[in-house]
Amino acid sequence: KSTYTANLRGSHKPLSRGDSGTKLPVPVEPANPEALFTIFDRYCKFGETALLETVTGMTSRNFLKLFRDLGLENKTLNVTFIDLAFTKAKTAKVGVDSSDATSKRINWEQFLVALELCAQEKGEPSAVLHAQISAHADEGPKIKATEAGFNKFHDDKSTYTANLRGSHKPLSRGDSIQNLPQPTPPDDNRVPEVFDMYCRFGETASQGALTNPGMTSRNFLKLFKDSGLEDRKLNSTFLDISFTKARKAPVGRSLSVGAPSTRINYDQFLICLDLCAREKGVPVHAIHTKIANVESEGPKVMATVAKPNRFHDDKSLYTAVAKDHANDGMDRRKSLDRRPSLGAVGKAAAAAGRRPSLGA
């Protein structure tokens, strides 16, 4: 029996359901009610999403958080006892809204009853517990959140590149058009011919209908791939961005009326080449020369090439009808008369108007 604790040892007498509410201690008025009420009000409103003016009580979660934040939780005042003290104090018929039996909150007077129960369990006067809580009147509920770990790409600014480092100044939408370079006329007359070839490449309309088609973003990227200009700097992302910027430049002949066009004209094409030369760090005439060299070959067409198949390529392996057609050049789809020939008995039966028997 030396191991018995609490109710088993007899120091605490268990209460029945009927007299548990009547045997609750009377709350003691705190020495510093303003400071204690400030703590009570802050923990009443902590974590609430509704209007703070409508919050009138403290929840069990925030009551337990109060003890944890102030370091009052220990082996004696553990989670189980604090929750039981909250539940018992909630049944006390004291204070405002004490008649609401379905409420999950405690009012100010019930909060004092809960502190009295905790002081009795701890074996010290309630004034000591009031003083420990009132000492933190200037503090609020502690908020604990996940802290991000060290990331060298974010924390070490020496690794920043391009716009993040500040070497390139980002342009606003209003300044992007004014800061575009002026189109530089090429010295080689083959550049306009290459532009026209890639404007018409892949178009399904007739050549006569495409009097001024313009170049699409797809064909602009294909031109740089065919000419060997695409690399780590002039990648597909940059080429697409430069195409979009140049498409907004108010130069050359307009390709559409009303809705903005998805193509660029020749002058806008030259602006794209200037942007690419600036990014690559070379004179624009070097880009013009690489573009002009494509004129002799034109757009490259890559298609799937069938592998050798001996059953198709080697006609000596053909059999039956395919072999005959391969030799005489007849149409393989020519219909064949597959009707079986009639014997002598069958011909006599057919002449007499009778069906030939299967045994004939």
LUMFIVEX-750568 format. One record per residue (C-alpha): residue in one letter; x, y, z. Coordinates in steps of 0.1 Angstrom, whole numbers, plus 5000, padded with zeros to 4 digits. Last residue first. Layout:
<recs>
aXYZ/...
</recs>
This chain:
<recs>
a479446393936/g479146333974/l478046683982/s475046653958/p474746893928/r471847123930/r469247043902/g468347253872/a469046973847/a471947173832/a473347233867/a473146863875/a474946773843/k477747023851/g478046893887/v478346533875/a481146633850/g483046843877/l482347193886/s485147453891/p485347623925/r484547993926/r487648203936/d487448443907/l490048693917/s489649073922/k492549293912/r494049453943/r497549323936/d497549513903/m499649333878/g503449403874/d504149073857/n506848953882/a505749123914/h502149033907/d502948663903/k505048663935/a502248843954/v499748593943/a501548293958/t504948383974/y507348673976/l510848583988/s512548673955/k511049023959/d513649113985/d512549463998/h509349364015/f510149044033/r513649164036/n512749474056/p515249754056/k514450024082/a511950304073/v513250654075/t511350884099/a511451244087/m513751544091/v513151844068/k515952104068/p514752454058/g516752594029/e520052444017/s521652733997/e519853004018/v521152874051/n524453064047/a522453394050/i521553324086/k525153264096/t526253584079/h523453794095/i524453664129/a528053784123/h526554114110/v524954164145/p528354194161/v528953944189/g528153934226/k525653644225/e522953844242/r523554154221/a523653944189/c520353774199/l518654104205/d519954244172/l518653924154/c515253974170/i515154334158/l515854214123/f512853984125/q510754284136/d511754454104/y510854144084/n507454094099/i506653894130/r503953644136/t501353584163/s499353894153/p497554114177/a493754114172/g492354414152/v493954404118/s496854164112/l500354164097/s501254524102/r504054644079/g507354754095/v507854884130/p505654914161/a507754664182/k505354414200/r506554114180/a510154204189/k509554134226/t507753804219/f510553684195/s513153784221/i511353574247/d511053274224/l514753294215/f515653324252/t513753014261/s514952804231/n518552864239/l520753144226/k523053144256/r523552774258/d523652724221/e521352774190/l523252944162/g523752624142/s521952754111/d519252484112/k518652534149/f518452914146/l515952884117/k513952624136/l513452874165/f512053134141/n509952864124/r508152784157/s507853154166/t505953214134/m507353424105/g505253664085/p502753574058/n503053854034/t501753724000/l500853384014/a497753323993/g499753273961/q501953013977/s498852803985/a497952744021/t499352444041/e502252634055/g505252424068/f507852664055/r506452984040/c507953224066/y511153014066/m511753074029/d510853444032/f513353504059/v515953314040/e515353534010/p515553854031/v518953734045/r520353654011/n520954024002/d523954024026/d524754364041/p521954334066/p519854634077/t520054694115/p516654714131/q516554974160/p517154824194/l514254774219/n514355024248/q511155204238/i509154874237/s510354744271/d509755074289/g505955054293/r506054684302/s508654744329/l512254644322/p514454434345/k517954574351/h520654324343/s523754314364/g521654334395/r522554014411/l518953884410/n518554004374/a521453794361/t522953564388/y522853534426/t525553294441/s527153574460/k523853634477/d524253334500/d520853304517/h518753204488/f520952974467/k522752874499/n519652744516/f519852724554/g516852564570/a513352714571/e511852744606/t508652564613/a506352754637/k505952814674/i503753094686/k503953194723/p500753344737/g501353694750/e503853864773/d503454184793/a501154004818/h503853744824/a504253804862/s500453774865/i500753394859/q503253324887/a501453564910/h498153394906/l499853054912/v501253184945/a497953344955/s496252994950/p498152874981/e500352564976/g499852194974/k500152144937/e496751974935/q495252254956/a496852514934/c495452344903/l491952334918/e492152704926/l493352784891/a490252604877/v487952804901/l489653124889/f488953024853/q485352954863/e485053314875/w486453454842/n484353244819/i484952884808/r484552754773/k483052444757/s479452564763/t476652294764/a475752354801/d474952724795/s473852844829/s477352994837/d476853254810/v478253524833/g479953414865/v479353114887/k477452784885/a480552564884/t480352294857/k483152444836/a485452424867/k485152054867/t486052024829/f489052264833/a490352074863/l490051744844/d491951894814/i494752024837/f494851684855/t495351494823/v497951734808/n500151724838/l500051954869/t501751704892/k504451584867/n504951934854/e503152214835/l503752554850/g506352664824/l504452984815/d503852874779/r502752524789/f500352644816/l498752884792/k498652624764/l496552404786/f493952674790/n494252754753/r493252394744/s490452384770/t488852694755/m488653034772/g485553244773/t483753554759/v484753574722/t482253804704/e484554104704/l487353894688/l485253854656/a485653484645/t488953324635/e490153254670/g493753134676/f494253344707/k491253534719/c490653364752/y494453344758/r494753714755/d491653774778/f493053544806/i496453714805/t494854054808/f492553924836/l495653824856/a497154164852/e494054354862/p493154114891/n496354184910/a495854034944/p493553764930/e490053704945/v489853344956/p487453114938/v485252894961/p486252534959/l484052274941/k482152044964/t478752144950/g479552054914/s481051714923/d478051634946/g475851444921/r478651304899/s480351144929/l483551284943/p486651084951/k488351154985/h491851274981/s494551195008/g493050845011/r495950654998/l493850514969/n492550864960/a495951014955/t498650754954/y499150394966/t502750264964/s503050225002/k500050005000/
</recs>
